[in-house]
């Protein structure tokens, strides 16, 4: 009867390398560094560095106040909501929101509520016209978006409020999209 032991191990195994793990001192360090980097990414995501925290930008003009609430940092594939609030100081006969091209580059607009009375894609971006807004009236427009998974970068997401063709206010915003 033979004894089973290390001396019966296959010829392809080296006792010093495979059993005593000599020569592998740095391997543990490399594994720990990789896990540390992954842990830092997870902690950064939990702290909303890549997140969906909403910020508001306010622009005031002679006829109305425009407030835009949307996340300034996004991740590819993320669903998010943007809110556009118009508070009329005077009657707005044809209130129109113009979203710059940065809103549509690498993004998918899923819904707009309330539905605009007319919608056009022009040289300046997406134009959405709404019903008349009396002085002191408020219009809140909700939009739902999705970031296309291949979209990465930083760009401007300006929003302009018009009354017909007259510029009332412009909110200047920037968005950063992480992979």
N, C-alpha and C positions, 0 to 999 in steps of 0.2 A: 504494500500500500504506500502510495506516494503522499508526501505532505504538500499541501497547497500553501504557497507563500510568494513573496516578492521574487524570489529567484526563479519562479516558474512563469514570470510575466512574459508577454510577447517580446520578440527581439526589437520591434519598432519603438518600444518605450525605453526611455532613459531614466534610470532611478533618480539621478540628481535633478533632472529637469522636471519630470512628471510627478514624482512622489515628494521630493524635498522642495520643489518649486524654486530652485536656485536659478538666478539669472532673470527673474521676473519681478524684481524690485520696483521698477518704474510702471509696470502694467497696472498695479493697484492705484498709483497716483493718477494715471491717465483716466482710468474708470471713474475715480472720484471727481476729477475735474469735469468730465463730461456730465456726470450726474448733477454736479453743482451748477453748471451752466443751464441745464434743463430746469433745475429747481428755481434759479433766478428768473427765467422766463415765466414760469408758472406764478411766482410771487408778483412779478410785474403785471401780469394779466389780472391777478386778484386785486391789485391796487389800482386797476383801471387805467393803466398806462396805454394800452391798446384799445381802450374801451368804447363804451357807448354812453358815457356821461354826457348829458345835454347841457349846452351853454346857450345863453340868449344874447342876441345882438339887437340893439334898438337904434332905429334911424328916425329922426323927426324932420318933418317938412312943414311948409306953411299950411297944408291942408289936412295932414293926417300923421299918425305915428305908426310905424311899421316895426313889429317885433318878430324876429326869426329865432326859433328854438330848434336846435338840431345838434347832434354830436359832432365835435371837431376832429375826432380821431375814430377811425373805423378799421375793421378787419375784412379781408376778402370773404365773401359768402354771408356776411352779416345782414340781418334784416333790421331796419331802423325806421323811426318815424320822425318827420319834420313838421313843425307847426308854424304857420304864418298868421299873425294877428294884425289886423288893420283896425285902427281906431280913428274914425273920421272926425276932424275938427270942423269941417264944412261938408256940404253935400258933394259926394263923388258920383258923377253921372255914369261913368264907365270905369270902375276900378279894375286895374289890370296888374297882375303880378308877372314880372319877367324874371325867370330863373336863368342865370348865366349858363354857358355851355359846361362849366365845371360840374354842375348838378347832374348832367346827363352822361358825361364821359365815364365809361366803366360802371355805370349805375343803371338799374332797371326801376322805373317808376311803376309801382303796382296799382295804387289807388289814389284818388283825389276826392276829398269830401269837404264841402259840397261840390258837386260837379260844376265846372265852369260853363258859362253860357257859350263861350267859344274858346278854342284852343288852337294855337299855331306854333310851328317851329320856325323861328326867324333867324336872322343873322346874329341877333343878340342872345338867342337861346329860346327857351320855351316860354311862350306868352299864354297866360290864362286870364280871360276876361270874365268878370262876375256881374251880377245884377247891381243896380243903383244902390248906393249906401248913403242914407241920410246923415246930416250933421249930428254928431253924438253917437252914431251907430257903430257897431262893432261886427267885423267879419273875421271868423276863425276858419282857416283852411288847413285841413289835416292831410298829409301825404305819407304814404308808406313806400319804402324803397328797399332794394336789395343791392348790395355791393357785389359786382361780378367777381368770381374767385380769382381771375387773372389780373385784376386791377390793383396797381400799386403806385404810390406817388403822392405828391402834394400839389394842390391847385386851388384857385379861387372859386368860391361859391357865392357870388354876389346875388342879391335879390333887389329888384327895382320895382317900386310902386308907381304906376302911372294912372292918371285920370284921362282916358282917351289917349292922346299922344303927349300930354303934359307930364313931365317928371315931377313927382311929389317928394319921394325919398328913396335913398339907396342904402341898403345894409351890406357892408363889406365883410365877408367871411372867408376863412381858409379851412380846407379839410385835408387831413393826412390819412392815407389808406395804407395800412400795414399788410404784409402778406399773410 
